[in-house]
Amino acid sequence: MNGDFARVTFDSAARFSRVLLQQGRILLEADFNEQSAIHHHFLRSLIVDLIGPHWRAGDSFTLAADPQGTADFSISGGHFYLDGILCENDNACSYATQPWPYFPDAEHEPPAAGGLAYLECWERHVSALQYPALREVALGGIDTASRAQIVWQVRIASQPWVDAHLALVLDALELRLAIAKPEDRPSIQLVIDHVTAAQNAFANALANFPGAAGDCAAAGDMLDVLDAARPLMRARAVHDATEDDPCSLSPDAAFRSRENQLYRVEVHDSGLADGHATIKWSRENASVVFAIRGAPTLDAESNTISVGLESLGHDHRTGLCEGQWVELTGDAFEFTPVAPPLGQVSKIDRTRQTVVIQLQQKTTVDFAHCTLLKRWDQHDGVNAAGVLQVEEHNNPIWLPLERGVEVQFRVGGYYRTGDYWLVPARVASRDVGWPQAAG
């Protein structure tokens, strides 16, 4: 969720049952959002406990081959519950025409040799920039609350796709094993053995299909082990114990800002920390977004994009400045596992509300369907593409973001585009809200 939030406080491990408001107290948006999260966690857990982690109502989401013999297939309408989350398909559709249609891409086209069709769903943030009806016209365009939306996609996992991803998972786990303490190595080796067994079982099940019934257990196990090398990050800001005035910033205080921030550290390029995985970050949870007016214009000779915007923001916090890194995005990128290329703002015409963006690398991306311009805040240490290389360390080497906030990635992670961490930083404590262990 990349909304303009102060922090995200829900933690299922806390076992809170509800939020209790008290008289004469300040109300924070985080409290209301946590109440909603508590309710959804309870409801979805109840659905899973009563019926199961994945089930459908009647014949909902039934897949059927195309009678014309094409690689496309139909998906019936109805309801499917995945980890207690309701996925709704109002009308029958096909793989190519499902409600969020920017998937499939070339990597996920139905393979001639067969593959696994699986359902993936998630909750995304929707603002008035994407859904203008959220704004109350009587307020004169003032922004209010945003929404969370459940989206789903039927995806295809071919054997080559599975092998490529699990190879990266295994490589990451081998890195963990190599630097692990002797007492930790047996547990890591068990995970490696499990991933290998799941990969082999899925390959056997796919090879025997359709001659034999599909092995749902092998398919589910394979999807589960894709997360076996989830990356771990920690954050810090060293506190200066000699300074206790919240209106004064000590030069020794690690978090040196006069504003509270919610930093978002997000994976841009997928891969391992071997030169492939990269990150970008925002001090405003990537909530500084602008609606694009008309179609962006690409000048191939200068490798620049001219973009008209509905607004340039209200102040320095929500606006644009020359030199900042931005990306043109929209549903075409949100529903595919590929991040849009970043460019640098080179010129701003505040009268016409147009922006010229200098792309640092040639690209074949079609920006015609981009509807949003998103600002990112990384600056020092970026490469030619405007992002930071992921470097993993188990020693006291940290990656500085800004104003004393630093992050560190633990050895042995498989980074995937769109994965992110949220780091709240506060002026009063000169610190970040983060447990001092990788996670």
Residue, then its C-alpha position, 0 to 999 in steps of 0.5 A: m500500500n503506497g498511500d500517504f500514511a504516517r505508519v502501518t501498525f497492524d501486527s497479527a502476532a500482537r493478538f489485538s482484537r480491536v482498537l479502543l478510542q478514548q475520550g479526549r485523545i488524538l485520533l490517528e489514521a493509523d488507528f482506524n486502518e489498524q482496526s480495519a486490518i484486525h477485522h480482515h485478519f479475523l474474518r479471513s482466518l475464520i474462513v480458512d479455519l472453517i473451510g480451507p485455504h483455497w476453495r470455490a463456490g460451486d463451479s466458480f473459476t472452472l478452466a476449460a480448453d478453447p474449442q477452437g484449439t488455441a492456447d487460450f482457455s476460458i475461466s468461468g465466473g463466480h467466487f474463489y477464496l484464496d487464504g480467506i480473500l474473496c476473488e470475484n469474477d463477475n462474468a465468464c472470461s478467457y485467460a487473455t481477457q480476464p478482468w485485469p488484462y495486462f497479464p499475460d505477457a510474453e513470459h506467461e503465454p500458455p506454453a505449447a508443452g503445458g504448464l500450471a494454471y494458478l490463481e494469484c490475488w493481492e490487495r492494492h492501493v487505489s486513490a482518486l487519481q485512479y478512481p476519480a469518483l472517490r473525491e467528493v465534488a462538493l469539497g472542491g477537489i480536496d483529497t480524502a480517504s483512499r481505498a484497498q482493492i482486491v485484484w486477481q490474475v490466473r497465471i501460467a507457470s511453465q517448467p522453464w519458468v519454475d526452473a529459472h526461479l527455483a534456481l535463484v532460490l537455491d542459489a540464495l539458500e546456498l549463500r545462507l548455508a555458506i556463511a551460517k553458523p554450524e548450529d544453523r546449517p542443518s535447518i538451512q540444508l533441510v530447506i534446500d532439500h525441500v526446495t529440490a524435492a518440490q521442484n522434482a515432484f512438480a516436474n514429474a507431475l507436469a511430465n505425466f499430465p494429462g495422462a494422469a490426474g493433476d497433482c495439486a499437492a506437488a503444484g502447491d508445494m512448488l508455489d510455496v517454496l518460491d518464497a523459501a529465500r525471502p530477503l531480509m532487511r533491517a534499518r537503524a538510526v543511531h540516537d544521540a542520548t545527549e540531546d533531548d530537545p525535540c525542536s533542536l537537531s543535534p549534528d550527532a543525531a542519526f535521523r536528521s529531519r524536521e519531519n516525520q517520515l515513512y520510508r519505503v524501500e522497494v525492489h526495482d529489479s529482481g534477482l540476487a545481490d550479485g549485480h542484478a537486484t536493485i532497490k529504490w526508496s521514497r520518504e513518503n511511502a511512494s505516495v507522491v503521485f501525479a495524474i498524467r494528462g494526455a499521452p506522454t510523448l517520447d523524443a527518441e533522438s534526445n531520449t526524453i519524455s514530455v508529460g502533461l500533468e493534472s497537478l504539480g503538487h501543493d508544496h515541496r513535500t508533494g511536488l516535483c523538482e528538477g533532478q528528482w527520479v520519477e517513473l511513468t507507471g499505471d496498470a500496465f506495469e502494476f499487473t506485470p512483474v516488471a518495473p518501469p524504467l526511471g528517468q530524471v526530471s530535467k525541466i518543469d513548466r509550471t505554467r503549462q504543468t508539463v514535465v520533461i523527463q530524461l531517460q538514462q537508458k534506451t528503452t522499448v517500453d510503450f508509455a502510451h498506456c501510462t496514467l501516473l507519474k510517481r516520484w522516488d527520492q533516492h539520490d546518492g549512490v544510484n547507478a545509471a538507471g537511477v536505482l541502488q544496487v543491493e549489497e548483502h552483509n552480515n557485518p557492520i556495513w550499512l547502506p545510507l539512505e538519507r538524514g542518517v537512516e541506513v538499511q542492511f540486507r542479510v546474505g541469501g535473499y531472492y529479491r523480486t520486483g515490487d517487494y518492499w519494506l516500510v521504515p517509520a522515522r520520527v523526529a521526537s525519538r531521532d530513531v526509526g521504528w524497527p526491531q534490531a534484527a533482520g526481518 
